[in-house]
């Protein structure tokens, strides 16, 4: 399987797993922050991840992805059912993309100066999206556990860590 296809499938798996975890949560568990870990709840992390995928999908065909121009649909932070629907729409859209080669991205720019656009590749951006999603899934996992919600032990764990654990277990 090509690096592009591997990256697409990894991201699709992460999004599908996230959708499984949030669909069916009560709006209270989904949207209420836990004061022990900060001022945002599960929904804020989910919406933030969706924003990044939305920005990637919006600019990928033109080879120009502006992560700073995210839509920030704040209502998705409140409604786990609606968030699950939006999450479910992302994997088919990723799978429909043709492999992308050279492109440019913008992230955390302070203005529209062209110097803030960085050269990259489609595969690199898929890796970024996966790492970013795992990072937020780890925070989601912590928030859900603190709320007493049972979740799979591998949710929010990096694929490389899961592989390491599997290899270590096989050697033991």
N, C-alpha and C positions, 0 to 999 in steps of 0.2 A: 504494500500500500504506500502511496506517495506521502511525502511529508505534509502536503496540503490536505489530503484526505484524512490522515491521522489527526491533524490539528482540528479539522472540522468535526470529526467524530468525537474527539475528546471534549470539545466545547459543547456539542450536542448532548453528550452524556451528562456533563455538569449541569446544563440547563434543565434537562429532564429530571435529574435527581433533585434539583432545587425546587422544581415545580411540584414534585411528589411530596416534599417536606412542607411546603407552605399551603398547598391545597388542603382544605379541611381544618386548618387552624382557625380558632376563633378570632374575630377581629381584634379583641382585646389582647390576646397573646401576640398576635401579629404586629400590632401597631404600638403597643406600650413599651417605652424604654425601661430598662432596668438601671436604676440609679447606681448600682455597683460598677457598671461598665461604661457608662456614658449617657449621652442625651438622645440616642437614637434607638429605635426598636428594630426588630427583624425586618419589617416592611421597608424601612429606610435603606437597609443593606440590599434587599432584593431589588428595589427600584433603582438604586445606584448601579447595580450590575446590568440591569436591563437598559439603562441609559447608555452605557458603554457599548453594548451590542447594537443598540439602535444607531448610534453614531457611526460605528464600523459599517453597518449595513447601508446606511445612508450615503456614505462616501466611497465605499469600496469600488463600485463600478467605474467611478471617475479616477480612482487611484489617489484620492485625496480625502483622508479621514480626519475630521476635526473633532477630537474628543472633548474639546472645550465648548462645543456647540450642542451640548446634550439637551434633550427635550425636558427633562426633569418633571415628569408627570407625577406630581406629588400625591394625587389621589390614589396612585398605586401603592402608597405606603400604608393605606388604611384598609384596603379590601383584599384579603388573601385570595378570594375566589377570582376576582378580576386579574390580580397579579398572576395567578396560575394560568389563566387563559392567555395572557400576553407572553408569559414564559414559553408556553406550548407552541406559540407561533414562530418563535425564533429558530429552533432547529431546522424546520423545512426551508426557511429563508437562507440559512447558512449553507445547507446542502445544495441549494439551487445556484449558488455562486460558482462561476468559473474560477479556476485557480488564478490567483493574482500574483504578479511578479513585483516589479518595482513600483513603489508608491511613496507618498509622503504623509506624515501625520503631524498633528499639532496637539499638544497636551500641556496644560499649565502655562500657557503664554500670557503675558501681561498686556499685549496689544496685538495688532494684526501684522506686525513686522514679518516679512518673508523669512527672516533668519530663524524664526520660531517653528518653521516647518522642517521636520527631520526626515531624511530618506530612510526607508524601511522596506520590508517585503510583506506580502500577504501571510506567509508562514510565520514570520516574526510577530506579526500582529495577532495571529491566532494563539501563539504561545503567550503573548502578553495578556490577552483576554482570559485564557485559561488560568494563568497564575493570579490574575486580579480576582477572578470568580472564586477560586479556591480560598484566597485570603478572606474574602467576605463570607464565604460559606463557613469558614472556621469561626468567625464572629457570630454568625447566625446560629451555629451549633451550640456555642456557649450560651447565647441568650435563650435558646429553646431548652437546654438542660436546666438552666437557672429557673425557668418557668415550669419545670417538672414534665416537660414533653420528652418522650422517648424518641430517640433518633438513632439511625445506624451508626455504629462506631467508626465507619470510614467516611462519614459525611464531614466535609471540611478538611480532609487530609489530602495533601498533595499526592498525585499519582506516583511520583518517584519515591515518596515515603512508603506508600502502600506496597510498591514493588520491593523495596528494601526489607520491609517487614516480612513479606512472603518469602524472599530469598533466605532471610535469617531463620525463619521458621523451618524451611526445608533443610537447612544445614544442621539444625538442632537435633 
